[in-house]
């Protein structure tokens, strides 16, 4: 989230508010960083690829200083892309952004909003969709002004995602006139656009108002588009809102199906799953060279201090990004091109790999012939110098005895590990909280200090050491729940490589877990565990709860009326796209109270 303003009804376009305030029970819902950047691209008609945008113009340099890059120390790195803008991450709630109760402002975020608006505003002059006339800059002054004003009005309607009120139009007209008087026409256009991009109706998905009022057609269009696209409505959805077609379940479901067929839905649905699993942070994992150097073909010992500035970062950079993109491609392929079910998401043994992660998957991984490759740009820092390079991923099939769905992806496993050893507690906690919606509370004081040392020189298995460390009576209440799902993945080391032995002993990954509500799962290993979780009522209900909260931008509770109906349907039909369509057409989505206002009626 970017900022929550205390607003007077007559705040002028571009006028800075008095200052941010803390969120309240009726705080409006603001755009997330991803939603902001996607909306900017769609507003201006540019692709969601900064490399395909026009270069910054001299006007942009006049309006806002060129942002300096942060990568590298000793040599100047390449300048940052013109899009997306790199905002600070939103605090979030339970791993998810875009939830009203997890949005909080800061002065730094306010400053970034201003800088971003000034940066992007100049691109309106080069946008293929902004001007309502051709060759605007070649027209006489009077016609220029007329066309510019028409274009600004249309841009504001699209930016606010609703018709402009009379008072807003009057303030916008006055703002445009003042800018035109103060400078040349191109600068006046850009400054006026910058004002629109800093106005509350642009930043807030749900504006301040009556928290008990049901969403109107324009709000429904906005709610639906940010649910399925992470961006603003398109013209078809705007037209449906104007025609009053979104007030029924059938109308919303019809639009939802259309939108899921649009390519914009794919990155949005992937983005949800990154947050669900926490894998958006996988580029921060730090496996130790002393443990994994040989796996990637280098010695575990350093010859000199500079080795860790060169060899290991050059290896781990592509490995981290490959883990991230493998997750994205697996989710996208499974939901949109594969079976499309929750069961497949949890159990499918197909996916993607790269030369960087091939050592993790091992010789039993089979590259799918003629499957096509995907090339992604990546950034890494080696010897304190920022570098850009390409990473190629290719489809693969993995042994069914080793891989089953998202929980056995190296990204998920590496996040549940330390520098040397796997982290059963981290992995178990993730399963319970993210997949079973079981809240564990805060660990007792000193809990981390009691964990086994993260070292290669150990005498027992990782499971044995963890079980001993968590055996005191003060620990067992929680760890009788946390340890079993963590031990299920003991066949995977700290980078997610499958292993049959741990410290010379056969791995024991069996166990029994009792979920909240009494459902009991007994498993032999991680693959068996994943298959059983895929059919669990508790896990499916939790997945629906996460999606419903995400769709509404509100901390919906398990007892909220209407949620149970969605969960019951998903227990019977676990098609993920069908679930999303059902949420869009539900009374909870269409008539629920505004985010932050409490339970839906």
N, C-alpha and C positions, 0 to 999 in steps of 0.2 A: 504494500500500500504506500501511497505517496504522502498524503497529508489530509488531515481533517481540519477544515476551517470553521470558525464561528462566523457566519455570514449574515450581513444585513440584507434584506430583500432587494435593496437598490444598489448592490455592489456593481461597479462599472466593469465592463470588459477590460481585462488587462490590469485592473486596479489591484494592488497587493492587499490582501486581507490584513486585519489587525494582528493576526498571529494564530498559530495552531493551538488546538485544545485537545485534551485527552479524549479518547473515544468514550461514549456513553452508551446506555442501553438503546438509544435511538440514533446511534451514529450512522451516517450514510455510508454506503459501500463504495469504495474507491477502486480505480483500475490498479491492477498489479503491474509490476515492471514488464512482464511478458505481454499483458493485455495492452498496455500503453504503446509499446513498440509495434505490435501487430496492427493496432488501430491507426497509428501514424502511417504505416505503409499502405493500408487500405484506403485511408482518407486521401492520400496523395496519388494513389494509383501506381505505386511502385512495387516491384517484387519484394518478397521477404528474403532478400539476399543483398546485403550491402555492397557486394562487389558489382552488382548490376545497376546500382543507382548512379545518377550523374555525380561528377566530382563537385566538391564544395565550390560555390561561386565566389567572386570577389564581394558580392553583396553579403553573403554569409559571413565572410571575414570582417566586413564592416560592422555587422550587427552583433556578432559574438566572437570572442577570441577563439582561435583554434585550440581545441582541446589537446593537451600533450598526452602522449602515451605513458603508461606506467610500467611497461615491461622493460627489463634490462637496466643495467647500471652503467656499464663502461662505454657502450656504444649506443647511439640512438637507434631505437627500434623502429619498425614501420609505424606510420600513424594509425590510430584506431580507425575502424570503418566508419563511414558516414551514418550507417544504420547497422545494428540497433544501438540505442543509447544505453550505456552501462550504468544502471542505477544500483544503489545499495539494495541488498536482498530484503524482502519484507520479513518481519519477525515471524509471522505465520502462527498457526494453531494446530497442534498435533501433526506437524509436518506439512500442512497445507497452507498455501497463500490464498488470498481472495476470500477469507472468512472474516466477517465484520469484527468479531470479537478478538481477532488476532492482528488487527491493523492498528498501528500507532504511529504518530507523526514525529518528525524531528526537523530541526532547522536545516540540517544538511540535505534532507530530502526536498525541502522547499526550494533550496538553492539549486538543486539538480533539476527540478521541474522548470525553473526559470531558464537555466542554461539550455536544456533540451528544447524548450519552446522556441527560443531565439535561434537555435541551430536549425531546427526543422522548418521554421517559417519561411526562410529564404527559398526552400525547395518548392514552395507553392508556385513560384514563377516558372519553374521547369516541369511542373506536374502535367501529365497528359490529360488530367481530368479537372483541373482547377478552373481554368477560364471557360466562360460560356461563349467566347468568341475566338476566332482564329487570328493569329498574328497580332496579339494584343499590343505589343510594344511598337508596332508600325502604325497604329491608328492615331488620328488627331487627338489632342488632349481631352476634348469634351467626350468623345466616344470612348476613349480609354477609361475615363472616370466612370462612365455609365456601365461599361462592361465589367470593370473591376468591382463596382458595388454589387451588381447582380451576382457575380462569382462569389463574393464574400458572403452574401446572404445565403446562397446555396451551400457554401462550405460550412457555415455556422449551423444550418439545419442538420447537415450530416454529422458534424462534430458533436452536436448536442443530442443527436439521435431522436429528435422529436421536432415538431413545429416550434418556431420561435415565438415567444409571447410578444405582445405589443410593446411592453416596457423594455424588453431586451432589444428589440429591433431599434427602438429610439436611442438607446445607449450605444448600440453598435454603430448606428449611423453617425452619432456625434463623435465617437471615437475615430471612425474612418475619416471624417471631415477634418478633425484636429490633426491627424497624422498627415493628411494630404497637404494641409496648410504648412506643416512644419518641414516637409522635405520632398524629394522627388517621388514620382508616382510608384516606382518599383519598390522603394524603401517603405512608402506608406502602405502598400499592399502587404509586404512582409511583416511590418510591425503590427498591423491589424490582425493578421493571421496569428502572430505570436500571442496577441491578447486573447484570441479565441482559445488557443491551446493552453492558456493559463486560467481560463474561466471555470468555475465549479461545475457547470453542466457538462463540460467535457471530461473532467477528472472523475466525477462520481457516476458509477453505474446506476445507483439509486440515490436520488437527490434528497435533501432534507424535506420533510413534509410530515403528513399524518402517518405515524407508524402503524396504525391499525387499518389503513386503507388498502384495499386490494390493488394490485398492479393494473394500470391501464394498458391499452394495446401497445403503446410505444414502449412502456417498461417491459412488457412481455417479450417484445421483439428484441430488446436489449438483453434481457435475462437469457433468452434462448441462444442468442448469438455468442455471448460470452461463455455460456455453458458448453457449447459444441465447437466453437471456433476460436475462443480466446480473443475475439475481436468484435468489431462493430457489425451491425446488420448490413446485408447487401441490399440492392435495389428491390429485389423480389420480396425480401422480408419487410422492408419499409412499405412496399405497396400493399402487402397483406395486412399490415397494421393500419394503414390508412383506410382500407376497405372493411375493417372490422372483422377480419377472418381469424383472429387469434383468440377469440373469446371462448372457443369450444375446444374440447379435447381433440376432436377430429382435425380441426384446423392446426393446432399445435403439433400433433403427431405427423400430419402431412408435411409440414415445414421441416420437422426434425429429420424425417427420412430423406428429404431432399438435401438437407445440409450435411448429413452423414455421407452422402455420395460425393460431396465436394471435397477436393484435395485439402482444403483448409482444416477439415475435421481431423485429419491424421495427426499432425503435430500437436493439436490440442488434446486429443485423447492420450497420446504418448506423454504429454506434459503432466497430465493427471497421474499417470502410473509412476513417473519419476518421483512425484511427491509422495505417493502411496508407499513406495518402497524405500524412499530416501536416496535413490540412486542418482539424483541430480548432484550429489556431493562426491561421487566416486572419483572425480579428478583430484581429490585431496588425499586419497589413500597413500600410505607411505610404507610399503614393504621394505624390509631391511636387506641391503646388499649382502650382508654376512650370511643371511639365510637363503636368499634366492638368486644371488649372482650366478652360480653355476647353472641354474635352470635356464638362464638367458645367455649362457655362453661366455661369461666373464668370471674371473677369479673373485672369491669372496673377500680376499684381503687386498688392502690398498697398498700400492707401491709408493705413492706419495700423496700428499694432502689434496692435490688438484684432481685426483682420479674421480672423486665423488662429484666434482663440478662438471665432469665431461661424460664419462661412460654411463654411470647409473642414471642420471637425468635423461640422457639421450635414449635410454631403453625404456624407462618408466613413463615418460611422456606419452609415447604412442600406445603403451599398454593401457594406461588409464583412459585415454580417449577411446580406444577400441572397446574397452568394457562398457563405456557409456553408450557408444553407438550400437554395440551389439544388443544392449537392452532395448534401445529405441526400435531397432529393426525387428527384433523378436516380437515386441508388443504390437507394432504396426502390422507385421505379417500375419500374426495369429488372429487379430481382431478383424482386419479388413480383407485379407487375402486367404486366410486359412479357415479353420472351423468356426472361429468367431465366438467361441464359448469360454466361460470361466474355467471349465474343466481343461480345455486345451491350454489356456494361459498358465495353468498350474502344472501341466503334465507333459506338454509336447517336447519331444527330444530333437527338434530341428531348431536352427538358429543361424547365427553368423559368427565368423571369426576372421582374424587377420593374421598376417605373418607375425605381428607383434605378440598376439595371444596364443598362437599355435603351440608354444611350449606348455602352456597351461592346460590346454585340451588334450594334448598327447597324441600318440600315434593312432589311437583308436577313433579319433575324429575323422569323418570322411567328408571331403569336399564334394558338394553336389555338382555334377557335371552340367554345363550349360545353364547354370542357375543365374548367371548374371552377377556382376559385381557392383558395388556401391563405393564411390570415392568421396571422402569427406575432408574438408580442410581442418587442420589442427594447429594449435599454438603450444609452444613449449619454451622453457627457458633453460639454456645450457651455457655454463660458464658465465652466468649473469647476463646473457644476451638473449633477447626475445627472437624466436624463430617461428616461421610458418612453413608448413609442409603438408603434403597430401597423405592420407591414409586410405588404403583400399581394403574393403571387407568383402567376403564372399560367403555365400550360403553353405551351410554344412549340416550334416546329420551326426548326432552324437550317440554313443551306446545307451540303450534304454536302461541299462543297469547303473549308469553314472549320472545321467542328466534327466531332469523332469521339471520343465517350466521355469517360472521366474525365480523360485527360491534356490535353484542350483545354478543360476547365472553367476559367473565370476564377480560381476559388479556387486551383487547382493552379498555374496560370501566374503569378499574382500572388505566391505564395509563392516562386516561383523567379525573383525579380526584385529590383532595388534601387529606390530612390526614383524614379529617372528612367528608367534603361535596363533591359531584360531581362537576366537572368543565365544565360547558356548553361551556365556551369559548375554553378550551383545546379540547373538543370533536368536536366542530364545526370547529375549525381550522384544525383538522386532516382530517375531511371529505372533506373540500374545497381543501386543499393542496394535500392530498394523493390520493383522489378518483376523484376529479374534476379538478386537475391541475390548480387551481386558486391561484395565488401568492398574498399574502395579504400585504407584506411589513413589516416594523418595527413598533411596537406599539409606540404611542406617549409617551414622557417622563412622568414618574409618573403613567403610566397606571396600573401597578400592585398594587400600593399603594391604588388605588381607588376601588379595588375589595372588595366584601363583606368579612368580617372576617370569617375565617375558624373555626367556633365554633359550639358547640351543642346548645347553648343558643340563639336561634333566634326566631323571632316573625312571620316571613312570610315564604313562600316557597322559595326554592333555585332559582326558576325561577323568582319570583318577585324581590328578592334581586339583582339578576344579571341584570335584565332589568332596575332597578332603577340606578344601578351603571354605566351602559353604556348608559344612556339616554342623557347626555350632548351633545351639538352639535358637540364638537370636537371628539366624539366617534361614533356617529351614522353612519357616512359614511361607516366605516368598519363593525360595529356590526349589521347593518341591514342585512348583509350577514352572519356573524359568528354566531350570536345567534340562528337563526332558526334551523340549523342542530344540534347545541348543545342541544337545548331544546327538540329535538326529542327523546333524551335518558334520559329524566328526570324520567322515570320509573325505572332507575337503580341507586343504591346508589354508594358510592365511591369504593366498592369492586365488583360491578357488580351484586348485588342482586336485583331482581325485586321487586318493591314496588308499591302499589296502592295509597298510601298517602305519603305526605311530610309535616311534622310538623302539622299533624292533618287535612290537607286539601287534597282534591282529586288532584292527579297529572294532570297537563295539559301539554301534550307532543305534541300538534298539532302545525301546522305552515305552512308557505309557503316559499319556497326558489326559487330564480331565479338564475340559473347557468349562467356562462359566455356563451354568444351566444344567450341568451334569453330563454332557456328552463326553464319552470316553473314547480315546484313540490309542490303539496299541500298534506299534510299528517296528519294523526290522532295521530300517535305514532311512536316509533322507528321501530317496525316490519313493519308497512305500509311504512315507509320511506325507509327501506332496500329493500323492494320489488320494489319500484319505482326506486331507484338508480340502481338496477340490470338491468332494461330495458332502462336506460338513454343512449342516444347516446354520450353525453359529458363524462359520466363516463366510458363507454366502450372505447371510444377513448383515454382517459387518461391512462387506464390500458395498452392498446397497446403501447402507448408512453413510459411508464415506462419499459415495457419488451424490447422494441427495444433499448432504451438507455442502458439497462443492458446487452443485447446481444452484442452490439457493443463496450461497454466500453466508450461511447462517449455521450456528451450532445447534442443529436439529437434535433433539433428544430421542432416545430409543422408543419412548412411549408416545411420540408425536402422532396424532391421528393421521391416517393415510399412509404412513411409512410401512406399517405391517402388510398392507395390501401389495405394495411394491415388492416387499421381501418374499411374500408367499408366491408371487408369480415367478420370481427368480429362482426359488427352490425347485419349481417345476420345469422352467425353461431358462437355462443359464446363458442364453444368447446375450452378449454384452450390448450389441447394438439395439436389440429389442428392449433391454433394460433402459437404455438412454431415451428411446422413444417413449417408453411408458412413463418415465419421470417427467418428460416434457409435457405429456398429456394429462398428468395427474392433477387432482384438485389441489394438492399440496404445492405444486409448482405454479399453477395458474392463479390460485386465490390465496396463497399463503401470505402471512404478514411480512412486512419488510424486514430485511436482515437487522439483527440486533434488538428487535422489539419483543422477543420472547417466542413462545411456542405458536405454531400455526393454529388456526381455529379448527 
